[in-house]
Amino acid sequence: MWKTSIAIFITVLFTILIAGAGYAYYLYDMTSENVQTMNENYTEEIGKDIESAQSSLRGSVSFLVLGIGDRPGENGLADTIMVVSVNPNDESILMFNIPRDTKVSIEGHGEEKINHAYGYGGTGLIKETAEQQLDHSFDFVIEANMEGFTQIIDLIGGVEVDNPFAFSQDNVDHSKTYHYEKGTIELDGEKALQYVRMRKSDPRGDLGRNERQRQVLTTLLQESRSIENLLQGQDILSILEENIKTNIAMEDMRTLFTDYRSSLDYVRTFEIDGENEYQNDVSYYIVSDTDWKEASIRLQNHQEK
C-alpha cells in the first residue's frame, strides 16, 4: 500500500490539517474515519498506539514532516525532512529543512546521511535522530506518500509561485519534460510536483529544492483557506486517508484549528548552515556543532515566544 513517496505532498497535508481542518471540525463525524485511517497507518509503522496530545496543546507545537524518496534506488530513504514550529502566541510559523545528505550519528549505524535513518529504522529512528541533533522533542509526526499530491493540487485549482529563474525538468521516467519560465507562473498538480523535485539545474542543489518546497507550502497555506477549498475538505481528506501516516488525533486537529489557525498568516523560513563535502567518494552535507546549536536555539526561541 505504501509505495514510494516524496515530501512535497506533506505541504498539502500540513495545510489541510491546520487550515482545512476547519471543515473536519464542523463535520467531525463524517471525517473522523479518514483521520482514524491515517492514525492506523502511523500506528502500524511506529508499532505503538496513538495518544491524544490535547492536554498539552496549550502553547507552541512542533511537527516533523517526512517524505520518502520515489526515485529508482531510493526506496526506504527520507527524500525530505522538514521541521515546522507553530506558535499561536505571536501567530507565526517557523519552518526549515534538514538536508537529506546531512552527516549525522545514527544509533546502531555510526555516521551516515540522515536520510538513511528511515531505511534502517523507519519513522521512529529518523525522529529520534532528528530530535537528538536539534535537542528537541516533536509533538507530531507526518509521513506522506506522493500518490495523491497531483490530485489535491488540481482539486484546489493549482498554485501560483514566483520562479526566480527559468529551468526544465523531466518526470521520473523521463517520458516528459516540463519547462518553467522565470517570474510568476501557474502550476497544476504534475507541474508543481516536478517544480519542487528539481535539484540538478539549481546552483544551490538540494538547498534550492528545499526552498521551493517551502515556497509551495507557503502558497498552499494561504490558498487553502478560501471558502471554495474548505468546502472540498471531504474530498481532500479522502485522498489524504490513502496517502498519509500521522499521530495527529482527531481531537488534536480540532484544537489546532480553533487555537492555531491564525498562525498561518506569518511564515518564517531559514536554512541550516553547512558545507557540501566529499568523503570517501560520498557527498555529504556537513553541519558543524555550532550550526546545529544555532538551529536548535532558533527553534527553541520560536517555541517559547
Buried (B, 14 or more C-beta within 10 A) or exposed (E): EBEBBBBBBBBBBBBBBBBBBBBBBEEEEEBBEBBBBBBBBBBEBBEEEBEBBBEEBEEBBBBBBBBBBBEEEBEEBBBBBBBBBBBBEEBBBBBBBBBBBBBBEBEEBEEBBBBBBBBBBBBBBBBBBBBBBBEBEBBBBBBBBBBBBBBBBEBBBBBEBEBEEEBEBEEBEEEEEBEBEEEEBEBEBBBBBBBBBBBEEBEEBBBBBBBBBBBBBBBBBBBBBEEEBBEBBEEBBBBBBBBBBBBBBBBBBBBBBEBBBEBBEEBBBBBBEBEEEEEEEEEBBEBEEEBBEBBBEBBBEBBEB
